[in-house]
Amino acid sequence: MAKFPVEPFKIKVVEPIRQTTRDQREEILRRAEYNLFAVRAEDIYIDLMTDSGTSAMSDSQWAGIMVGDESYAGCRNFFNLEDAIRSITGFQYFVPTHQGRAAENVLFTCTVSPGQSVPSNMHFDTTQANVIVRGGDPVNLLAEEGLDPTLHAPFKGDIDVRKLEAFIQQVGPENIPLGMLTVTNNAGGGQPVSMGNIRATSEVLHKYGIPLFLDACRYAENAYFIKMRDPEYMGTPVLEIAREMFSHADGCTMSAKKDALVNIGGFLAMNDEELYRRVCQELIVREGFPTYGGLAGRDLEAVARGLWEGLDEQYLAYRIAHTKYLADRLVEEGIPTLEPPGGHAVYIDVKRFLPHIPQSELSGQALSCALYLEGGIRAIELGSVAFAREDPETGEMIYPELEMVRLAIPRRVYTQAHLDYVAEIFRRIYERRDQIRGMRYTYAPRLLRHFTAHFQPL
Ligand SMILES: Cc1ncc(COP(=O)(O)O)c(C=O)c1O
């Protein structure tokens, strides 16, 4: 075994990236109103904003693009995708969507009425927003362990099952159209959910007649963590672990832009035939006919092939080790990270990195800007900007427990040297961290604020 993760692929196509000067970056940030979403990708050196839709596709996936069948109805690629989804998830019905949030939109439109609640271990931002726009209440019931950034525990994505049952009894099962589990938990550090927790969640929800849906974007990484960290599954193939995870659920939303290694695509799968009929109606209005659902035939083919590649155990071993490599390098430099590292990203614990900046002064956003300024690296704030919510009764801001900056690692894109560069830039910023100042909003929309807000340094 090598001491560092070795890529189980070789590189056939390259895309040049370009370094800018600090003066240029200062001007770029100012023009972008200090929101990194507004910076042109060409002005980024290492882009760790997201692992979503940023994967390098394989030669097989690109070959699949060439056999795209662009018929309006019943294209062959739909059936290839159906085979993959049925075989991996076991769900009876599915519709393709253009990405994960479209699956969420269709699902919640068909299930959530105003005033109802959707409990989860932790909703991601788009899931949270899609429940809110239906007039629903997205409720996060992550187990206590997941909220402690320094604690080393194997499954910090678990939901608190006791809290879940108490919540159901408190609001009444008739007010909960479905429960969800995000695997892995992106908003909480990319932490995995254990098989035992998936099983227990399913049992509690089903006891009250409530279906369980997985937010399954990173189901393969979650399954690999189960294999590595739960002795009961050590000898079980990841595919079987994934199948068992899905077997406890009644459906899933999926952003294929993650573990299916594509640049665009998603799906919504379920067992309930009646729900499937309503979903198809909704899909036709919003996305497209149920055999293409907002995607081209070629995209469906890339997803079908990517789903299988994302389950390859050699690939997954490399993927998780690659992420851990960056986390280890940062820890070597003394950078406070959320531990243990997640599957797709390393999360910086901003409260410990910038203890002099309160959350009300947007410390995570300040750190993201500093990172760009120092090294042209783009990361994303997952803290007060992304998740703070106004208390509907008092109007006061409720800040999230964890203030993080996420370094998401695109799949099969960056090498070890790129990660070493990131660690080096972090070292430089950390040495001068007390010079970093907080930020304030100059514009903030009500929903999904982080995508379009404007800021100014204080
Ligand atoms: C856990 C989780 N759910 C849902 C989504 C939404 O998926 P998409 O970006 O494809 O709409 C994301 C995207 O990052 C995610 O991480």
The ligand as a Gaussian input file, in Angstrom:
#p B3LYP/6-31G(d) Opt

LIG

0 1
 C      -27.374000      16.713000       0.302000
 C      -27.832000      17.445000      -0.925000
 N      -29.120000      17.383000      -1.282000
 C      -29.555000      18.002000      -2.394000
 C      -28.720000      18.727000      -3.208000
 C      -29.268000      19.414000      -4.424000
 O      -28.826000      18.839000      -5.613000
 P      -28.680000      19.693000      -6.956000
 O      -27.582000      20.661000      -6.767000
 O      -28.406000      18.680000      -8.013000
 O      -29.990000      20.385000      -7.196000
 C      -27.371000      18.820000      -2.868000
 C      -26.432000      19.599000      -3.719000
 O      -25.361000      19.956000      -3.353000
 C      -26.911000      18.150000      -1.693000
 O      -25.622000      18.184000      -1.322000

